């Protein structure tokens, strides 16, 4: 039977979307990350209690953006050679592409911040991370994993100590890079780990199973560390930028330093586990959670392909979907943002799933993904590749 011309794009999309060289499991995970971040921004989520399923929606806080960062690392690996380390002669072009990509994402993040919503926009740091990884693009998976682990274990304590020794300084650059909602050292650990995963054939079931096991192990270690800190009464629930008020100042530094409590700051950094605390416990536990979700998405993307295609379509254009979510929150909620509402969260999810599926069927890659791809190509001085077949 001949397929009617009007339905041919739909049938072709169902048949071809998410096939190699794309990795559908990654798109599904990105879709979950976008919906989770939307829930963290506008949803009603009571405090998490592992014994009460009605509170499990609280898991979207912090963990969704961490999953987004890990997936950024995987995407960078896929864009720069997949499992192969890029050849030296390709490096100038690759560096320029990442520079162009990161700059445009950063500018989109700035534009979204100007809308005045209470949402902590991740895209500014996300854009910087594309640039920050340029020096390590030719590192082996082993080196990437070691660097990720070192950052996860040591960076929070070092930053907390530095903040206390300098009496908790503030400033736009400091808040953006070191002590804000997305401290670049912690988030670089997630990206480096994602890059290693991308180099290790993340699309293979055996890799996904290993990642799943490692993720569970990291969750046990990280959340166990946080539990120990809670039992011991160690405060680790605040971001380092709000961990203390600057004491009297440099004119009386010894007394000010004592009030800053460097030892307490370091302990809080190690045992901090709540979302966006930037603590070692959070990085390990929530990083492990992200690995479990990513691996599970890869494993189910084959048997549940047709059911999960809309979620994959959403994840294939994460920048467009994230931007649409923030803009809709600004338009409907005004400068103060939209009041917490699971109904609005559900409506946002339904609209995003439908809109991105229709766009994917009719046009392929998302509009902002096309813009970023063209910027990267222009920066490198080469023609754009066919974007519909590449991982974002």
C-alpha positions as CSV (number, residue, x, y, z in Angstrom):
1,X,0.0,0.0,0.0
2,X,1.4,3.4,-1.0
3,X,1.8,5.9,1.9
4,X,-0.1,9.1,1.4
5,X,2.1,12.1,0.7
6,X,0.7,14.0,3.6
7,X,1.7,11.4,6.2
8,X,5.1,10.5,4.6
9,X,7.1,12.8,6.8
10,X,5.5,11.3,9.9
11,X,6.1,7.7,8.9
12,X,9.7,8.5,7.9
13,X,10.3,10.2,11.3
14,X,9.0,7.2,13.2
15,X,11.1,5.0,11.1
16,X,14.4,7.0,11.1
17,X,14.5,9.4,14.1
18,X,17.1,8.5,16.6
19,X,18.9,6.0,14.4
20,X,22.7,6.0,14.2
21,X,24.8,8.1,14.1
22,X,22.4,9.7,16.7
23,X,22.2,7.9,20.1
24,X,18.5,7.9,21.0
25,X,19.2,7.1,24.7
26,X,21.1,10.4,25.1
27,X,18.3,12.4,23.6
28,X,15.9,10.7,26.0
29,X,18.1,11.6,28.9
30,X,18.3,15.2,27.7
31,X,14.6,15.3,27.5
32,X,14.3,14.1,31.1
33,X,16.8,16.7,32.1
34,X,14.8,19.5,30.5
35,X,11.6,18.4,32.1
36,X,13.3,18.0,35.4
37,X,14.8,21.5,35.3
38,X,11.3,22.8,34.4
39,X,9.9,21.1,37.4
40,X,12.7,22.5,39.6
41,X,11.8,26.0,38.4
42,X,8.0,25.9,38.5
43,X,6.8,22.7,40.2
44,X,5.6,22.1,43.7
45,X,8.0,19.6,45.3
46,X,7.8,18.8,49.0
47,X,11.0,17.9,50.8
48,X,12.3,14.5,49.8
49,X,11.5,11.5,52.0
50,X,12.8,8.2,50.6
51,X,9.9,6.4,52.4
52,X,7.2,8.6,50.9
53,X,6.7,8.3,47.1
54,X,4.7,11.5,47.1
55,X,7.9,13.5,47.8
56,X,10.0,11.9,45.1
57,X,9.4,14.8,42.7
58,X,11.9,16.7,44.8
59,X,14.6,14.6,43.1
60,X,14.5,17.0,40.1
61,X,16.3,19.7,42.1
62,X,20.0,19.9,41.3
63,X,20.1,16.5,39.8
64,X,18.4,17.5,36.5
65,X,21.0,20.2,35.8
66,X,23.8,17.8,36.8
67,X,22.4,15.3,34.3
68,X,22.4,18.1,31.7
69,X,26.1,18.9,32.4
70,X,27.1,15.2,32.2
71,X,25.3,15.0,28.8
72,X,27.2,18.1,27.7
73,X,30.4,16.3,28.2
74,X,29.2,13.3,26.3
75,X,28.1,15.6,23.4
76,X,31.5,17.3,23.3
77,X,33.2,13.9,23.0
78,X,30.8,12.9,20.2
79,X,31.3,16.2,18.4
80,X,35.1,15.9,18.6
81,X,35.6,12.3,17.4
82,X,33.3,10.0,19.3
83,X,35.5,7.2,20.7
84,X,38.6,8.5,18.8
85,X,40.8,11.2,20.2
86,X,40.9,13.9,17.6
87,X,44.1,14.2,15.5
88,X,46.4,17.2,16.1
89,X,45.7,18.6,12.6
90,X,42.0,18.8,13.4
91,X,42.5,20.6,16.7
92,X,42.6,24.2,15.5
93,X,39.2,23.8,13.7
94,X,37.7,21.9,16.7
95,X,38.9,24.6,19.2
96,X,37.3,27.3,17.1
97,X,34.1,25.4,16.8
98,X,33.8,24.9,20.5
99,X,34.7,28.6,21.1
100,X,31.9,29.7,18.7
101,X,29.4,27.2,20.2
102,X,30.2,28.3,23.8
103,X,30.0,32.0,23.0
104,X,26.6,31.8,21.4
105,X,25.2,29.6,24.3
106,X,26.7,32.1,26.8
107,X,24.9,35.0,25.0
108,X,21.6,33.2,24.9
109,X,22.0,32.6,28.7
110,X,22.6,36.4,29.2
111,X,19.5,37.2,27.2
112,X,17.4,34.8,29.3
113,X,18.8,36.4,32.5
114,X,17.6,39.8,31.3
115,X,14.0,38.5,31.4
116,X,14.2,38.9,35.2
117,X,12.8,35.5,36.2
118,X,13.9,33.9,39.5
119,X,15.4,31.0,37.5
120,X,19.1,30.4,37.9
121,X,20.0,30.2,34.2
122,X,22.5,27.4,33.6
123,X,23.4,28.5,30.0
124,X,26.0,31.1,30.9
125,X,28.1,28.5,32.8
126,X,27.2,25.9,30.2
127,X,28.7,28.1,27.5
128,X,31.8,28.7,29.5
129,X,32.3,24.9,30.0
130,X,32.5,24.4,26.2
131,X,35.5,26.7,26.2
132,X,37.0,25.4,29.5
133,X,37.4,21.9,28.1
134,X,39.4,23.0,25.0
135,X,42.8,22.2,26.7
136,X,41.7,18.6,27.5
137,X,40.2,17.5,24.2
138,X,42.9,15.1,23.4
139,X,43.0,13.5,26.9
140,X,42.4,9.8,27.2
141,X,39.2,8.6,29.0
142,X,41.4,7.5,31.9
143,X,42.9,11.0,32.3
144,X,39.5,12.6,32.0
145,X,38.1,10.3,34.7
146,X,41.0,11.1,37.0
147,X,40.6,14.8,36.5
148,X,36.9,14.5,37.2
149,X,37.5,12.6,40.4
150,X,40.1,15.0,41.6
151,X,37.8,18.0,41.0
152,X,34.9,16.2,42.7
153,X,36.9,15.3,45.8
154,X,39.2,18.3,46.3
155,X,37.7,21.3,44.6
156,X,34.8,22.0,47.0
157,X,37.1,22.0,50.1
158,X,39.7,24.1,48.3
159,X,37.1,26.7,47.2
160,X,35.5,26.8,50.6
161,X,38.9,27.3,52.3
162,X,39.8,30.0,49.8
163,X,36.5,31.8,50.4
164,X,37.0,31.7,54.2
165,X,40.6,32.9,53.9
166,X,39.5,35.8,51.7
167,X,36.5,36.6,54.0
168,X,33.9,35.6,51.5
169,X,34.4,38.0,48.7
170,X,31.6,38.7,46.2
171,X,31.6,40.0,42.6
172,X,30.0,39.1,39.3
173,X,33.0,37.0,38.1
174,X,33.5,35.3,41.5
175,X,29.8,34.4,41.7
176,X,29.7,33.2,38.1
177,X,32.8,31.0,38.2
178,X,33.4,29.9,41.8
179,X,30.5,30.3,44.3
180,X,27.2,30.7,42.5
181,X,24.5,28.1,41.8
182,X,26.8,26.5,39.2
183,X,30.4,26.7,40.4
184,X,32.5,25.9,37.4
185,X,34.9,23.6,39.2
186,X,32.1,21.2,40.2
187,X,30.4,21.4,36.9
188,X,33.6,20.8,35.1
189,X,33.9,17.5,37.0
190,X,30.5,16.5,35.5
191,X,31.5,17.5,32.0
192,X,34.9,15.7,32.1
193,X,33.2,12.6,33.4
194,X,30.7,12.9,30.5
195,X,33.5,13.3,28.0
196,X,35.1,10.1,29.3
197,X,31.8,8.3,28.9
198,X,31.4,9.5,25.4
199,X,34.8,8.3,24.4
200,X,34.0,4.8,25.9
201,X,31.2,4.0,23.5
202,X,28.3,5.1,25.6
203,X,25.8,3.7,23.1
204,X,26.9,0.1,23.8
205,X,24.8,-1.9,26.3
206,X,27.9,-3.2,28.1
207,X,29.2,0.3,28.7
208,X,25.8,1.4,29.9
209,X,25.6,-1.5,32.4
210,X,29.0,-0.6,33.8
211,X,28.0,3.1,34.1
212,X,24.9,2.0,35.8
213,X,26.8,0.1,38.4
214,X,29.3,2.9,38.9
215,X,26.5,5.3,39.3
216,X,24.9,3.3,42.0
217,X,28.2,3.1,43.8
218,X,28.7,6.8,43.6
219,X,25.2,7.4,45.0
220,X,26.0,5.2,48.0
221,X,29.2,7.0,48.7
222,X,28.0,10.5,48.1
223,X,24.6,10.3,49.8
224,X,26.2,8.2,52.6
225,X,28.8,11.0,53.1
226,X,25.9,13.5,53.3
227,X,24.1,11.3,55.8
228,X,27.2,11.2,58.0
229,X,27.5,14.9,57.9
230,X,23.8,15.3,58.9
231,X,24.2,12.9,61.8
232,X,27.3,14.7,62.9
233,X,25.6,18.1,62.7
234,X,27.9,19.5,60.0
235,X,26.1,22.3,58.1
236,X,26.5,21.6,54.4
237,X,23.2,22.8,53.1
238,X,24.2,26.2,51.7
239,X,26.1,27.4,48.7
240,X,29.5,28.6,49.6
241,X,28.6,32.2,48.6
242,X,26.0,32.3,51.3
243,X,27.9,30.2,53.9
244,X,28.7,33.2,55.9
245,X,28.5,37.0,56.1
246,X,31.8,38.8,55.5
247,X,33.2,39.6,59.0
248,X,34.6,43.0,60.0
249,X,37.1,43.2,57.2
250,X,40.8,43.2,56.4
251,X,41.7,45.8,59.0
252,X,41.2,43.2,61.8
253,X,42.1,40.1,59.8
254,X,42.8,37.6,62.6
255,X,39.5,38.2,64.3
256,X,37.7,38.3,61.0
257,X,39.3,35.0,59.9
258,X,38.3,33.4,63.2
259,X,34.7,34.5,62.6
260,X,34.9,33.2,59.0
261,X,35.6,29.7,60.5
262,X,37.7,28.1,57.7
263,X,37.6,24.6,59.3
264,X,33.8,24.7,59.4
265,X,33.6,25.9,55.8
266,X,35.8,23.0,54.7
267,X,33.7,20.4,56.5
268,X,30.5,21.9,55.1
269,X,32.1,21.7,51.6
270,X,33.0,18.0,52.0
271,X,29.6,16.9,53.5
272,X,27.4,19.3,51.6
273,X,24.7,17.2,49.8
274,X,21.7,19.4,49.2
275,X,21.0,20.6,45.7
276,X,23.4,23.3,44.5
277,X,25.5,23.2,47.6
278,X,28.5,22.3,45.4
279,X,29.7,19.9,48.1
280,X,31.7,16.8,47.5
281,X,28.8,14.7,48.8
282,X,26.5,16.3,46.3
283,X,28.9,16.0,43.4
284,X,29.4,12.3,44.0
285,X,25.8,11.4,44.9
286,X,24.0,13.4,42.3
287,X,26.7,12.7,39.7
288,X,26.1,9.0,40.4
289,X,22.3,9.6,40.0
290,X,22.9,11.2,36.6
291,X,25.0,8.2,35.5
292,X,22.2,5.9,36.5
293,X,19.5,7.8,34.6
294,X,21.7,8.2,31.5
295,X,22.6,4.5,31.5
296,X,19.0,3.5,32.0
297,X,17.9,5.7,29.1
298,X,20.5,4.0,26.8
299,X,19.4,0.5,27.9
300,X,15.6,1.2,27.4
301,X,15.9,3.2,24.2
302,X,15.9,0.1,22.0
303,X,13.0,-1.9,23.4
304,X,10.9,1.2,24.2
305,X,11.9,3.2,21.1
306,X,8.5,4.1,19.7
307,X,7.1,5.0,23.1
308,X,10.0,7.3,24.0
309,X,10.3,9.1,20.6
310,X,8.6,12.3,21.8
311,X,11.0,12.5,24.8
312,X,13.9,11.9,22.3
313,X,12.6,14.7,20.1
314,X,12.5,17.0,23.1
315,X,16.1,16.0,24.0
316,X,17.3,16.5,20.5
317,X,16.8,20.3,20.8
318,X,17.5,21.0,24.5
319,X,18.7,24.6,24.0
320,X,15.5,25.5,22.1
321,X,13.3,23.7,24.7
322,X,15.1,25.3,27.7
323,X,14.8,28.7,26.2
324,X,11.1,28.3,25.4
325,X,10.5,27.2,29.0
326,X,12.2,30.2,30.5
327,X,10.5,32.6,28.0
328,X,7.1,31.1,28.8
329,X,7.7,31.4,32.5
330,X,8.6,35.1,32.0
331,X,5.6,35.9,29.8
332,X,3.1,34.1,32.0
333,X,4.5,34.9,35.4
334,X,6.0,38.3,34.9
335,X,9.3,39.4,36.4
336,X,8.6,37.5,39.6
337,X,8.2,34.2,37.7
338,X,5.3,31.8,37.7
339,X,4.0,30.6,41.1
340,X,4.9,27.0,41.9
341,X,2.4,24.8,40.2
342,X,2.5,21.2,39.2
343,X,-0.3,21.9,36.8
344,X,1.9,24.5,35.0
345,X,4.8,22.0,35.1
346,X,2.6,19.4,33.5
347,X,1.3,21.8,30.9
348,X,4.9,22.9,30.1
349,X,5.9,19.3,29.7
350,X,3.0,18.4,27.3
351,X,3.5,21.5,25.2
352,X,7.3,21.0,24.9
353,X,6.8,17.3,24.0
354,X,4.2,18.1,21.3
355,X,6.0,21.1,19.9
356,X,9.4,19.5,19.6
357,X,8.0,16.4,18.1
358,X,6.2,18.3,15.4
359,X,9.2,20.5,14.8
360,X,11.4,17.4,14.5
361,X,9.1,15.8,12.1
362,X,8.8,18.8,9.8
363,X,12.2,20.5,10.2
364,X,14.7,18.3,11.9
365,X,17.0,20.1,14.2
366,X,15.8,22.8,16.6
367,X,16.2,26.4,15.6
368,X,18.6,27.4,18.3
369,X,20.6,24.2,17.7
370,X,20.9,25.3,14.1
371,X,22.0,28.8,15.2
372,X,24.7,27.4,17.5
373,X,25.9,24.9,14.8
374,X,26.2,27.7,12.2
375,X,28.1,29.9,14.7
376,X,30.5,27.0,15.4
377,X,31.0,26.4,11.6
378,X,31.5,30.1,10.9
379,X,34.0,30.4,13.7
380,X,36.0,27.6,12.2
381,X,35.6,29.0,8.7
382,X,34.0,26.0,7.2
383,X,30.6,25.1,5.7
384,X,28.0,23.7,8.1
385,X,27.5,19.9,8.2
386,X,24.1,18.4,7.9
387,X,22.9,19.1,11.5
388,X,20.0,16.7,11.6
389,X,22.3,13.7,11.9
390,X,24.6,15.1,14.6
391,X,24.3,15.0,18.4
392,X,23.9,18.5,19.9
